[in-house]
Amino acid sequence: MASVLALLVPVVVAAQPSRVPALSAESVILLDAEGRTIHAKNPETDRAPASLVKLMTLYLAFEDLDAGRADLDQQVTISRYAATTPRYRMGLRTNEQVPLRVLLEGVAIASANDAATAVAEHLAGDEPTFVARMNDKARELGLTATHFANPHGLPDPSQRSNARDLAQLTSRLLNDHATARLMLGGQMFVYRGRVYARHIPLFTDPLGVQALKTGFTNEAGYNLAVAAWRDGQQFTMIVLGCRSRALSFLDAKRLLHFGFVEAGLEAPPPERPSVPRKPVRVRRSLTIR
């Protein structure tokens, strides 16, 4: 009888802790191409998203572009409100005209807050109307833990999200609007004779990173949204609340390595990335975070 009962008792397979990456971030999630969770740490914990808010700004911009309501070559007149949005900025000037393409590059590559405000005003008429549209789209996409308060990610107590929602937003942005992949994979652009360059070790790593958005505030810490494609595998990852930029890159590398190993692929060892270099300066260059 005892042997029969033993057969009915479910076997609990012990986890293999050596295979789980050691991470410094407060919250992370790694998803495969089908949206399955490969690894997560506090994925539903409420967090300040910082500049990962700009993923929704880009989503709505590319939605309008794909629908023919906007054009990349449109000249956008910069308002005083947009020009005076606090750092980090491209240095937009009141009443100047800037192509929408350049503003979107500023949002995606330089994480420029003034560019995000200018895009919001151009597409919706004013920032509050655009923010309302951001929240409508969040509900439509099922981002139940997310609320937006502005288009750029500067601190606001009502602006909240979590790793799972931000991973879903990243996946939808890249899958619904393919052009966004190119911009989030860009490493430099030119505005008024200045070269804006970001030097991110993950782009030169063999782990296949092709799209990336950074974010930072004192409250949020260092945040990352990353998408990688290699050998037929695709991963989307969110890293929130790291203590430094270098640690956020290290966590991302460890997570991707873990994902490729889980998928049965060889991946290079997750060595500590080099300290990010300062941007190349031609005349003057924005320090990109």
C-alpha positions as CSV (number, residue, x, y, z in Angstrom):
1,M,0.0,0.0,0.0
2,A,2.8,2.4,0.9
3,S,4.4,1.8,-2.5
4,V,1.1,2.6,-4.3
5,L,0.8,5.9,-2.3
6,A,4.3,6.7,-3.2
7,L,3.4,6.6,-6.9
8,L,0.6,9.1,-6.2
9,V,2.8,11.7,-4.6
10,P,4.0,14.3,-7.2
11,V,7.7,14.4,-7.7
12,V,9.2,17.8,-7.0
13,V,12.2,18.5,-9.2
14,A,14.7,20.7,-7.4
15,A,15.6,23.9,-9.3
16,Q,19.2,24.2,-10.5
17,P,20.3,27.4,-8.8
18,S,23.6,27.5,-10.6
19,R,21.8,28.0,-13.9
20,V,19.8,31.0,-12.7
21,P,21.7,34.2,-13.3
22,A,22.7,36.4,-10.3
23,L,21.2,39.8,-11.0
24,S,21.5,43.1,-9.2
25,A,18.3,44.7,-10.6
26,E,15.3,45.1,-8.5
27,S,13.0,43.7,-11.1
28,V,13.5,41.8,-14.4
29,I,11.7,39.7,-17.0
30,L,12.9,37.7,-20.0
31,L,10.4,36.6,-22.6
32,D,10.7,34.4,-25.7
33,A,9.2,35.1,-29.1
34,E,5.8,33.6,-28.0
35,G,5.7,35.8,-24.9
36,R,6.5,32.9,-22.5
37,T,8.4,33.9,-19.4
38,I,11.9,32.4,-19.4
39,H,13.0,34.1,-16.2
40,A,11.6,36.7,-13.9
41,K,12.4,38.5,-10.7
42,N,9.6,40.7,-9.1
43,P,8.0,41.2,-12.5
44,E,4.8,42.7,-11.1
45,T,6.4,45.0,-8.6
46,D,5.3,48.6,-9.1
47,R,8.2,50.7,-10.4
48,A,8.9,54.1,-11.9
49,P,9.6,53.5,-15.6
50,A,11.8,56.6,-16.3
51,S,12.5,57.0,-20.0
52,L,11.0,53.6,-20.8
53,V,7.9,55.7,-21.0
54,K,9.2,56.8,-24.4
55,L,8.4,53.3,-25.7
56,M,4.8,54.3,-25.7
57,T,5.6,57.7,-27.2
58,L,7.3,55.9,-30.1
59,Y,4.4,53.4,-30.3
60,L,1.9,56.1,-30.9
61,A,4.2,58.0,-33.3
62,F,4.7,54.9,-35.5
63,E,1.0,54.1,-35.3
64,D,0.3,57.5,-36.8
65,L,3.1,57.0,-39.4
66,D,1.8,53.6,-40.5
67,A,-1.8,55.0,-40.7
68,G,-0.7,58.0,-42.9
69,R,-1.6,60.6,-40.2
70,A,2.1,61.7,-40.0
71,D,5.2,61.7,-42.2
72,L,8.8,61.3,-41.2
73,D,9.8,64.3,-43.4
74,Q,7.2,66.6,-41.8
75,Q,8.7,69.8,-40.3
76,V,7.7,70.1,-36.7
77,T,7.6,73.6,-35.2
78,I,9.1,73.5,-31.7
79,S,7.1,75.2,-29.0
80,R,8.6,77.1,-26.1
81,Y,7.1,74.5,-23.8
82,A,8.9,71.7,-25.6
83,A,12.2,73.6,-25.9
84,T,12.3,74.1,-22.1
85,T,11.5,70.5,-21.1
86,P,14.2,69.6,-18.5
87,R,17.2,67.5,-19.3
88,Y,18.2,65.3,-20.9
89,R,17.7,67.3,-24.1
90,M,18.7,67.8,-27.7
91,G,18.7,71.5,-27.2
92,L,15.7,72.2,-29.4
93,R,15.0,75.9,-29.9
94,T,11.7,77.7,-29.7
95,N,10.0,78.2,-33.2
96,E,12.7,76.2,-35.1
97,Q,11.5,73.5,-37.5
98,V,12.8,70.0,-37.1
99,P,11.9,67.0,-39.2
100,L,9.8,64.4,-37.4
101,R,12.4,61.8,-38.3
102,V,15.1,63.6,-36.3
103,L,12.8,64.1,-33.3
104,L,12.0,60.4,-33.2
105,E,15.7,59.6,-33.5
106,G,16.2,62.0,-30.5
107,V,13.6,60.1,-28.6
108,A,14.9,56.6,-29.5
109,I,18.6,57.1,-29.5
110,A,19.3,60.2,-27.3
111,S,16.3,59.7,-25.0
112,A,15.8,63.5,-25.4
113,N,13.0,64.8,-23.2
114,D,12.5,67.9,-25.3
115,A,12.1,65.8,-28.4
116,A,9.5,63.6,-26.7
117,T,7.5,66.7,-25.8
118,A,7.7,68.0,-29.3
119,V,6.5,64.7,-30.8
120,A,3.6,64.6,-28.4
121,E,2.5,68.2,-29.2
122,H,2.9,67.6,-33.0
123,L,0.8,64.4,-33.0
124,A,-1.9,65.4,-30.5
125,G,-1.9,69.2,-30.3
126,D,-0.8,69.4,-26.7
127,E,0.9,67.2,-24.1
128,P,-2.2,66.4,-21.9
129,T,-4.1,65.1,-25.0
130,F,-1.2,62.9,-26.0
131,V,-0.9,61.5,-22.5
132,A,-4.6,60.7,-22.5
133,R,-4.0,58.8,-25.7
134,M,-1.0,57.0,-24.1
135,N,-3.2,55.7,-21.3
136,D,-6.0,54.7,-23.8
137,K,-3.4,52.7,-25.7
138,A,-2.1,51.1,-22.5
139,R,-5.6,49.9,-21.7
140,E,-6.0,48.6,-25.2
141,L,-2.7,46.7,-25.0
142,G,-3.7,45.2,-21.7
143,L,-1.1,47.1,-19.6
144,T,-3.1,46.9,-16.5
145,A,-0.4,48.1,-14.1
146,T,0.7,51.0,-16.2
147,H,-0.2,54.7,-16.0
148,F,1.4,57.5,-17.9
149,A,1.7,61.1,-16.8
150,N,4.0,62.5,-19.5
151,P,5.6,61.5,-22.8
152,H,9.2,61.5,-21.6
153,G,9.5,59.8,-18.3
154,L,10.6,62.6,-15.9
155,P,9.5,61.8,-12.4
156,D,5.8,62.0,-11.5
157,P,4.2,60.1,-8.6
158,S,1.4,58.9,-10.8
159,Q,3.6,57.5,-13.5
160,R,4.0,53.8,-12.8
161,S,4.5,50.5,-14.5
162,N,6.1,47.1,-13.9
163,A,8.5,44.8,-15.8
164,R,5.8,42.6,-17.2
165,D,3.8,45.5,-18.7
166,L,7.0,47.1,-20.1
167,A,8.1,43.8,-21.7
168,Q,4.7,43.5,-23.4
169,L,4.8,47.1,-24.6
170,T,8.3,46.5,-26.0
171,S,7.2,43.4,-27.8
172,R,4.1,45.1,-29.3
173,L,6.1,48.1,-30.4
174,L,8.7,46.0,-32.3
175,N,6.2,43.5,-33.7
176,D,3.5,46.1,-34.7
177,H,5.8,48.7,-36.1
178,A,8.9,47.3,-37.8
179,T,10.5,50.7,-38.4
180,A,10.8,51.2,-34.7
181,R,13.3,48.3,-34.6
182,L,15.7,50.4,-36.8
183,M,15.4,53.5,-34.6
184,L,15.8,51.6,-31.3
185,G,18.8,49.8,-32.9
186,G,20.4,53.1,-34.0
187,Q,23.6,54.3,-32.4
188,M,23.9,57.8,-33.8
189,F,22.2,60.7,-35.6
190,V,22.9,64.3,-36.5
191,Y,21.1,67.4,-35.5
192,R,22.3,70.9,-36.3
193,G,25.8,69.7,-37.0
194,R,26.1,67.8,-33.8
195,V,26.7,64.0,-33.7
196,Y,24.6,62.3,-31.0
197,A,26.2,58.9,-30.4
198,R,25.5,56.2,-27.8
199,H,28.2,53.7,-27.0
200,I,26.5,50.6,-25.5
201,P,28.5,47.4,-25.2
202,L,25.5,45.2,-25.8
203,F,25.3,46.3,-29.4
204,T,28.7,44.9,-30.2
205,D,28.2,41.7,-28.1
206,P,27.5,38.4,-30.0
207,L,24.3,37.9,-28.1
208,G,22.3,39.5,-30.9
209,V,21.0,42.7,-29.3
210,Q,19.3,44.7,-32.1
211,A,17.0,47.2,-30.2
212,L,17.5,48.9,-26.9
213,K,16.1,51.7,-24.8
214,T,17.6,53.0,-21.6
215,G,16.1,55.0,-18.8
216,F,17.3,56.6,-15.6
217,T,16.0,58.7,-12.7
218,N,17.1,58.8,-9.1
219,E,13.9,57.1,-8.1
220,A,13.9,54.5,-10.8
221,G,17.6,53.6,-11.0
222,Y,19.0,52.4,-14.3
223,N,16.4,50.7,-16.5
224,L,16.7,48.8,-19.8
225,A,14.4,47.5,-22.5
226,V,16.2,45.1,-24.8
227,A,15.3,42.9,-27.8
228,A,17.7,40.3,-29.2
229,W,17.5,38.0,-32.3
230,R,20.1,35.2,-33.0
231,D,20.0,31.8,-34.5
232,G,16.3,31.8,-34.9
233,Q,15.6,32.8,-31.3
234,Q,14.1,36.0,-30.2
235,F,14.1,37.5,-26.7
236,T,12.6,40.5,-25.1
237,M,13.9,41.7,-21.7
238,I,13.2,44.4,-19.1
239,V,15.7,45.3,-16.4
240,L,14.6,47.8,-13.8
241,G,16.3,49.4,-10.8
242,C,20.0,48.8,-11.2
243,R,22.4,50.9,-9.2
244,S,24.6,51.8,-12.2
245,R,24.5,51.8,-16.0
246,A,27.3,49.2,-16.2
247,L,25.3,46.9,-13.8
248,S,22.2,47.2,-16.0
249,F,24.2,46.1,-19.0
250,L,25.8,43.2,-17.1
251,D,22.3,42.0,-15.9
252,A,21.1,42.2,-19.5
253,K,24.0,40.1,-20.8
254,R,23.6,37.5,-18.1
255,L,19.8,37.2,-18.8
256,L,20.4,36.8,-22.5
257,H,23.1,34.2,-21.9
258,F,20.6,32.4,-19.7
259,G,17.9,32.6,-22.4
260,F,20.1,31.2,-25.1
261,V,21.3,28.3,-22.9
262,E,17.7,27.5,-22.0
263,A,16.9,27.4,-25.7
264,G,19.8,24.9,-26.3
265,L,22.1,27.4,-28.0
266,E,25.7,28.2,-27.2
267,A,26.2,31.6,-25.9
268,P,29.4,33.5,-25.0
269,P,30.2,33.7,-21.2
270,P,28.6,36.8,-19.5
271,E,31.7,38.7,-18.8
272,R,31.5,42.1,-17.2
273,P,31.1,44.7,-19.9
274,S,33.6,47.5,-20.2
275,V,32.8,50.9,-18.8
276,P,30.8,52.8,-21.4
277,R,32.9,55.3,-23.3
278,K,32.0,59.0,-23.7
279,P,30.3,59.9,-26.9
280,V,32.3,61.0,-29.9
281,R,32.3,64.8,-30.0
282,V,31.9,66.7,-33.2
283,R,31.4,70.3,-32.3
284,R,29.3,69.3,-29.3
285,S,27.6,66.1,-28.4
286,L,24.8,65.2,-25.9
287,T,25.8,62.7,-23.2
288,I,23.3,59.9,-23.8
289,R,21.8,57.9,-21.1
